[in-house]
Amino acid sequence: MNDTALDALSDATVLHREMEWSLNHITLAGLHWPAASSTNHCPVLMIHGWLDNALSFARLAPELAGQRDVYAVDLAGHGHSGHRPPGQGYLLMDYVADLAELVEACFRSERHPQVDLVGHSLGGIVGVLYAAAFPERVRRLVMIDSLGPISRQPEEVVGQMRKAIEKRMTGSAKHVVYPDLRAAAKARQGGMIPLSQEAAEMLVARSMEPRGDGFVWRTDPRLRHPSMIMMDESQVEACLGNVVTPTRFIKAEKGLLASRPELASRTNAITSLDLVSVAGGHHCHLDGDIGPVVDAVKGYLDDAK
């Protein structure tokens, strides 16, 4: 573990530690923001979104770390974590299995038999599915602009499968080599989900590696391949209906879920759900004024019952 000074896009400089966790089939990496003093609070695990990394929580995590140990995990294929072996893809349920093994092997103890989970986007999907399957392991769950997996109609299953298999056979495009990290951040800034320059530069720092005279994405290119199979909406709602963990859904007013037609039924599916709306876009926990998100997450985790 190495202590690293992190400027969390604010006036505060916070120390975090690089972490590695060796699981049965993969090694995951991440960051640890230690509690300021001895604490009785259970640890907080933070799970980032698709194509992001643990630094997605670089601004939010330090705000929580005063009273508790906070960890942000790089999902498989992201950040500094290992990649899946050749011939495998990145199935959603494999992320859930990774989380289950991580909690069981590295975070559960007699003193703390549960964890708090905070997930953004894909991380929130992984977190809610884990909470549905292992409710006894999760004390509280917070989902940031996330409310269950993307679904497909049953009649779309075969087409989805064909598209994914064809992409697996053709493979990924060649790596793009960027002259420096600033150029890579510029590309990320204008991506499918736009970010400010500051937020893009922060995320890119953990997602790139040197190659020749420049930098390439460290992220596994197979993450961009289509999913082999996806749930339909009835399956998603059945999973959400099994969540008994106290859960807060932080909805970004300009986020990806703002106008989704299935939002109301999914919200009603989780009987223990508490909804908070905040200003901002999909990365409302990282970009712009994150104060409302900090209050919503910290207040919920502190409000133990």
PANU-590761 format. One line per field, with one value per residue (C-alpha): residue number from 1; x, y, z. Coordinates in pm, 1 decimal. Example, Ala and Ser with C-alpha at 12.3 -4.5 7.8 and 13.67 -1.06 7.14 Angstrom:
num: (1 | 2)
xx: (1230.0 | 1367.0)
yy: (-450.0 | -106.0)
zz: (780.0 | 714.0)
This chain:
num: (1 | 2 | 3 | 4 | 5 | 6 | 7 | 8 | 9 | 10 | 11 | 12 | 13 | 14 | 15 | 16 | 17 | 18 | 19 | 20 | 21 | 22 | 23 | 24 | 25 | 26 | 27 | 28 | 29 | 30 | 31 | 32 | 33 | 34 | 35 | 36 | 37 | 38 | 39 | 40 | 41 | 42 | 43 | 44 | 45 | 46 | 47 | 48 | 49 | 50 | 51 | 52 | 53 | 54 | 55 | 56 | 57 | 58 | 59 | 60 | 61 | 62 | 63 | 64 | 65 | 66 | 67 | 68 | 69 | 70 | 71 | 72 | 73 | 74 | 75 | 76 | 77 | 78 | 79 | 80 | 81 | 82 | 83 | 84 | 85 | 86 | 87 | 88 | 89 | 90 | 91 | 92 | 93 | 94 | 95 | 96 | 97 | 98 | 99 | 100 | 101 | 102 | 103 | 104 | 105 | 106 | 107 | 108 | 109 | 110 | 111 | 112 | 113 | 114 | 115 | 116 | 117 | 118 | 119 | 120 | 121 | 122 | 123 | 124 | 125 | 126 | 127 | 128 | 129 | 130 | 131 | 132 | 133 | 134 | 135 | 136 | 137 | 138 | 139 | 140 | 141 | 142 | 143 | 144 | 145 | 146 | 147 | 148 | 149 | 150 | 151 | 152 | 153 | 154 | 155 | 156 | 157 | 158 | 159 | 160 | 161 | 162 | 163 | 164 | 165 | 166 | 167 | 168 | 169 | 170 | 171 | 172 | 173 | 174 | 175 | 176 | 177 | 178 | 179 | 180 | 181 | 182 | 183 | 184 | 185 | 186 | 187 | 188 | 189 | 190 | 191 | 192 | 193 | 194 | 195 | 196 | 197 | 198 | 199 | 200 | 201 | 202 | 203 | 204 | 205 | 206 | 207 | 208 | 209 | 210 | 211 | 212 | 213 | 214 | 215 | 216 | 217 | 218 | 219 | 220 | 221 | 222 | 223 | 224 | 225 | 226 | 227 | 228 | 229 | 230 | 231 | 232 | 233 | 234 | 235 | 236 | 237 | 238 | 239 | 240 | 241 | 242 | 243 | 244 | 245 | 246 | 247 | 248 | 249 | 250 | 251 | 252 | 253 | 254 | 255 | 256 | 257 | 258 | 259 | 260 | 261 | 262 | 263 | 264 | 265 | 266 | 267 | 268 | 269 | 270 | 271 | 272 | 273 | 274 | 275 | 276 | 277 | 278 | 279 | 280 | 281 | 282 | 283 | 284 | 285 | 286 | 287 | 288 | 289 | 290 | 291 | 292 | 293 | 294 | 295 | 296 | 297 | 298 | 299 | 300 | 301 | 302 | 303 | 304 | 305)
xx: (0.0 | 124.8 | 3.0 | -66.8 | -161.1 | -478.3 | -609.0 | -979.9 | -1072.7 | -1099.7 | -875.3 | -832.9 | -551.2 | -645.5 | -429.7 | -541.6 | -373.5 | -341.4 | -494.1 | -490.5 | -718.7 | -632.5 | -946.1 | -961.8 | -956.2 | -854.7 | -676.6 | -873.3 | -718.0 | -858.8 | -812.2 | -856.1 | -937.2 | -871.4 | -1092.8 | -948.5 | -975.1 | -1086.1 | -1446.6 | -1733.5 | -1878.4 | -1872.5 | -1654.7 | -1792.8 | -1729.8 | -1771.8 | -1821.8 | -1774.0 | -1951.4 | -1875.2 | -1535.0 | -1460.0 | -1237.5 | -1194.5 | -1107.6 | -1471.0 | -1510.3 | -1208.9 | -1425.6 | -1698.4 | -1488.2 | -1283.7 | -1607.1 | -1712.1 | -1375.9 | -1372.7 | -1583.0 | -1530.3 | -1292.8 | -1386.5 | -1273.0 | -1322.4 | -1278.0 | -1163.5 | -1398.7 | -1240.3 | -1105.9 | -1101.2 | -835.6 | -551.7 | -753.4 | -685.5 | -854.4 | -1066.5 | -879.4 | -887.8 | -1213.7 | -1416.0 | -1622.2 | -1751.5 | -2083.1 | -2281.7 | -2325.4 | -1949.2 | -1912.2 | -2167.0 | -1972.4 | -1648.0 | -1813.0 | -1948.1 | -1603.3 | -1438.4 | -1676.0 | -1651.5 | -1273.2 | -1158.0 | -1421.5 | -1642.3 | -1533.6 | -1684.8 | -1680.3 | -1826.9 | -2042.0 | -2187.7 | -2069.5 | -2225.3 | -2232.0 | -2224.6 | -2249.2 | -2259.0 | -2420.8 | -2286.9 | -2158.8 | -2507.9 | -2641.3 | -2378.8 | -2453.5 | -2830.0 | -2803.1 | -2558.6 | -2790.0 | -3079.7 | -2882.5 | -2697.4 | -2914.7 | -2745.2 | -2413.5 | -2529.2 | -2627.7 | -2717.3 | -2707.8 | -2679.1 | -2724.6 | -2616.4 | -2805.1 | -2858.7 | -3165.9 | -3110.0 | -2976.6 | -3057.5 | -3328.4 | -3426.1 | -3753.6 | -3763.0 | -3786.4 | -3454.8 | -3255.0 | -3146.9 | -3041.6 | -2846.5 | -2671.6 | -2577.9 | -2439.0 | -2224.8 | -2088.8 | -2001.7 | -1813.3 | -1625.8 | -1515.7 | -1406.4 | -1230.8 | -1151.4 | -1001.2 | -633.9 | -528.3 | -537.4 | -207.6 | -239.1 | 64.2 | -4.4 | -263.1 | -416.1 | -506.2 | -662.8 | -858.9 | -982.5 | -1119.7 | -1285.6 | -1427.7 | -1628.0 | -1733.0 | -2078.6 | -2128.8 | -1952.5 | -1739.3 | -1569.6 | -1199.2 | -1111.5 | -1319.3 | -1193.5 | -830.9 | -883.0 | -1039.7 | -797.0 | -495.8 | -593.0 | -718.2 | -404.0 | -63.9 | 252.9 | 299.4 | 593.1 | 602.4 | 251.0 | -31.0 | -304.8 | -613.7 | -537.7 | -908.4 | -983.9 | -1126.3 | -1364.9 | -1565.0 | -1706.8 | -1835.6 | -2214.5 | -2351.4 | -2417.2 | -2751.3 | -2958.6 | -3256.0 | -3604.2 | -3793.2 | -3988.0 | -3662.6 | -3512.6 | -3817.1 | -3813.0 | -3452.6 | -3534.8 | -3831.2 | -3594.3 | -3400.0 | -3473.8 | -3164.2 | -3243.0 | -3167.8 | -3130.6 | -3158.7 | -2991.8 | -3149.9 | -2958.9 | -3202.2 | -3003.5 | -2877.6 | -2929.8 | -3238.7 | -3425.1 | -3679.3 | -3669.9 | -4027.0 | -3957.1 | -3832.6 | -4161.3 | -4220.7 | -3861.6 | -3883.2 | -4195.4 | -4034.1 | -3792.2 | -4006.8 | -3719.1 | -3629.7 | -3573.4 | -3541.6 | -3344.5 | -3320.2 | -3010.6 | -2903.2 | -2642.7 | -2573.9 | -2478.5 | -2150.8 | -2314.3 | -2085.7 | -1769.0 | -1847.9 | -1960.9 | -2116.4 | -2121.9 | -2244.4 | -2599.8 | -2465.0 | -2227.6 | -2516.7 | -2742.1 | -2483.4 | -2328.4 | -2661.8 | -2803.6 | -2504.8 | -2486.7 | -2857.6 | -2819.8 | -3131.0)
yy: (0.0 | 347.8 | 676.1 | 926.6 | 1292.3 | 1353.1 | 1696.0 | 1619.2 | 1916.9 | 2129.1 | 2315.0 | 2000.0 | 1752.4 | 1407.1 | 1098.9 | 776.4 | 438.8 | 218.4 | -124.1 | -469.3 | -762.7 | -1106.9 | -1306.6 | -1662.6 | -1570.6 | -1204.9 | -931.6 | -614.7 | -278.4 | 29.8 | 314.2 | 345.7 | 665.4 | 572.5 | 689.4 | 983.5 | 792.5 | 458.6 | 397.4 | 157.9 | 225.5 | -56.5 | 0.8 | 172.7 | 16.1 | 247.1 | 103.9 | 318.0 | 325.0 | 175.6 | 282.5 | 489.5 | 387.0 | 432.6 | 801.3 | 857.6 | 898.2 | 1124.7 | 1410.7 | 1217.7 | 961.1 | 1208.9 | 1366.5 | 1031.0 | 919.0 | 1124.3 | 870.3 | 549.9 | 360.6 | 423.1 | 205.2 | 256.7 | -51.6 | -66.1 | -314.6 | -591.8 | -452.4 | -97.1 | 118.7 | -86.4 | -408.0 | -724.9 | -813.4 | -1120.3 | -1406.2 | -1442.8 | -1588.6 | -1433.8 | -1118.4 | -884.3 | -1031.2 | -826.9 | -1121.9 | -1178.4 | -832.2 | -929.0 | -1249.1 | -1049.1 | -819.4 | -1113.5 | -1271.2 | -938.3 | -868.1 | -1221.7 | -1250.3 | -898.4 | -689.1 | -903.5 | -954.3 | -1045.7 | -676.7 | -568.8 | -843.8 | -594.3 | -321.4 | -5.3 | 12.3 | 329.2 | 268.9 | 499.2 | 386.5 | 32.7 | 26.3 | 90.0 | -193.8 | -431.6 | -312.8 | -356.5 | -705.8 | -804.2 | -661.0 | -859.3 | -1184.7 | -1123.5 | -892.1 | -1000.9 | -857.8 | -501.6 | -254.3 | 34.2 | 88.2 | 414.8 | 423.8 | 738.1 | 788.1 | 412.7 | 193.9 | -156.3 | -312.6 | -200.3 | -433.2 | -576.4 | -717.4 | -1100.4 | -1077.5 | -888.1 | -1166.7 | -1350.4 | -1032.0 | -916.8 | -1253.4 | -1252.1 | -898.6 | -988.9 | -1308.3 | -1131.7 | -863.6 | -1127.4 | -1292.1 | -969.3 | -836.8 | -483.2 | -199.4 | -110.7 | 105.5 | 479.5 | 633.2 | 978.4 | 1207.6 | 1295.9 | 1260.1 | 1596.8 | 1480.1 | 1164.2 | 1372.0 | 1590.8 | 1281.6 | 1162.0 | 1509.0 | 1493.5 | 1129.1 | 973.5 | 1114.6 | 1455.3 | 1567.4 | 1889.7 | 1918.8 | 1881.5 | 1565.9 | 1411.1 | 1473.6 | 1314.9 | 996.3 | 960.7 | 963.0 | 614.2 | 478.4 | 525.0 | 356.7 | 451.1 | 295.5 | 397.8 | 775.7 | 824.2 | 676.2 | 419.7 | 320.0 | 70.0 | -17.1 | -354.0 | -279.9 | -576.8 | -360.5 | -190.1 | -515.8 | -571.0 | -775.2 | -1138.8 | -1153.3 | -902.1 | -924.6 | -827.4 | -572.8 | -830.5 | -996.2 | -661.3 | -574.1 | -920.3 | -860.8 | -515.5 | -660.6 | -882.3 | -586.6 | -547.0 | -341.1 | 24.8 | 191.7 | 549.6 | 634.8 | 966.3 | 1081.4 | 1340.5 | 1590.9 | 1593.6 | 1237.4 | 930.2 | 818.3 | 1149.0 | 1050.7 | 671.0 | 531.7 | 236.3 | 459.5 | 473.3 | 98.8 | 29.5 | 283.3 | 111.8 | -232.0 | -163.3 | -133.4 | 10.6 | 279.9 | 646.3 | 886.4 | 1212.6 | 1437.3 | 1650.9 | 1900.0 | 1798.2 | 1530.3 | 1164.9 | 1232.4 | 1453.7 | 1300.0 | 1412.8 | 1706.2 | 2053.3 | 2123.9 | 1788.2 | 1929.6 | 1793.1 | 1445.3 | 1457.4 | 1551.9 | 1282.1 | 1003.8 | 1105.8 | 1180.7 | 844.8 | 640.8 | 835.3 | 786.4 | 434.8 | 270.5)
zz: (0.0 | -84.4 | 61.2 | -213.9 | -189.4 | -386.0 | -475.9 | -477.2 | -698.4 | -386.8 | -145.1 | 66.4 | 9.0 | 131.0 | 170.8 | 15.1 | -11.7 | -318.4 | -254.9 | -412.7 | -334.6 | -475.4 | -550.7 | -680.7 | -1049.3 | -1064.1 | -870.9 | -809.2 | -729.8 | -564.1 | -320.2 | 55.5 | 240.5 | 608.0 | 892.2 | 1080.9 | 1407.7 | 1546.0 | 1447.0 | 1505.7 | 1160.2 | 907.8 | 597.4 | 287.9 | -53.3 | -351.6 | -701.7 | -1011.6 | -1345.9 | -1686.9 | -1826.7 | -1514.0 | -1222.4 | -846.3 | -890.7 | -981.9 | -604.4 | -553.9 | -432.2 | -252.3 | -62.8 | 145.2 | 268.7 | 415.8 | 550.6 | 868.6 | 1059.9 | 858.4 | 631.5 | 269.9 | -19.3 | -392.5 | -611.1 | -973.2 | -1137.4 | -1344.7 | -1671.6 | -1533.8 | -1370.3 | -1221.5 | -1179.2 | -1375.0 | -1703.5 | -1774.2 | -1947.8 | -2327.5 | -2449.9 | -2169.0 | -2166.1 | -1898.5 | -1790.0 | -1540.6 | -1305.2 | -1297.4 | -1146.0 | -881.5 | -812.3 | -782.0 | -528.6 | -329.2 | -308.2 | -225.9 | 62.4 | 197.1 | 176.0 | 256.3 | 433.7 | 653.7 | 1012.9 | 1346.2 | 1433.6 | 1099.4 | 945.7 | 695.0 | 458.7 | 322.4 | -57.8 | -270.2 | -644.2 | -944.0 | -1271.5 | -1342.2 | -984.4 | -854.4 | -1070.5 | -932.2 | -579.3 | -598.1 | -747.7 | -473.0 | -207.1 | -356.6 | -342.6 | -13.2 | 198.2 | 520.5 | 394.9 | 317.6 | 588.4 | 356.7 | -17.9 | -210.1 | -588.8 | -774.0 | -1103.9 | -1115.4 | -1061.4 | -1193.3 | -1515.0 | -1867.4 | -1993.4 | -2331.5 | -2460.1 | -2487.4 | -2866.3 | -2870.1 | -2701.3 | -3017.2 | -3198.5 | -2894.1 | -2870.9 | -3239.6 | -3220.6 | -2918.6 | -3075.2 | -3399.6 | -3207.1 | -3006.7 | -3333.8 | -3505.0 | -3195.0 | -3084.5 | -3283.6 | -3247.1 | -2954.7 | -3010.4 | -2895.4 | -2737.8 | -2721.2 | -2356.8 | -2081.5 | -2161.1 | -2511.7 | -2369.5 | -2119.8 | -2404.3 | -2578.6 | -2257.7 | -2193.2 | -2515.9 | -2487.0 | -2483.9 | -2131.9 | -2137.1 | -1842.7 | -1744.1 | -1818.7 | -1448.1 | -1400.8 | -1724.2 | -1631.1 | -1291.6 | -1430.4 | -1720.6 | -1488.7 | -1365.8 | -1697.4 | -1910.6 | -1941.1 | -2133.0 | -2476.8 | -2696.2 | -2719.2 | -2586.2 | -2381.1 | -2445.8 | -2252.7 | -1977.5 | -1979.8 | -2143.2 | -2492.0 | -2452.7 | -2211.3 | -2519.7 | -2666.5 | -2654.5 | -2365.2 | -2457.9 | -2279.7 | -2083.9 | -1848.4 | -1952.5 | -1744.0 | -1544.1 | -1437.3 | -1335.6 | -1124.8 | -967.2 | -857.8 | -723.0 | -538.2 | -341.7 | -201.0 | 170.9 | 250.8 | 330.3 | -3.5 | -125.3 | -494.3 | -580.4 | -905.4 | -1109.0 | -1259.4 | -1585.1 | -1558.4 | -1773.1 | -1583.7 | -1577.6 | -1844.0 | -1843.8 | -1870.3 | -1636.3 | -1353.6 | -1161.4 | -1159.8 | -1059.0 | -778.9 | -647.9 | -671.8 | -385.5 | -74.4 | 132.2 | -123.7 | -38.9 | -335.9 | -340.3 | -647.5 | -699.5 | -962.1 | -1215.4 | -1470.5 | -1464.9 | -1280.0 | -1018.1 | -751.0 | -933.9 | -1160.6 | -1052.4 | -713.1 | -538.0 | -205.9 | -241.6 | -321.6 | -25.0 | 203.5 | 57.1 | 92.2 | 421.6 | 585.5 | 482.2 | 598.5 | 926.8 | 993.0 | 1133.2 | 1273.1)
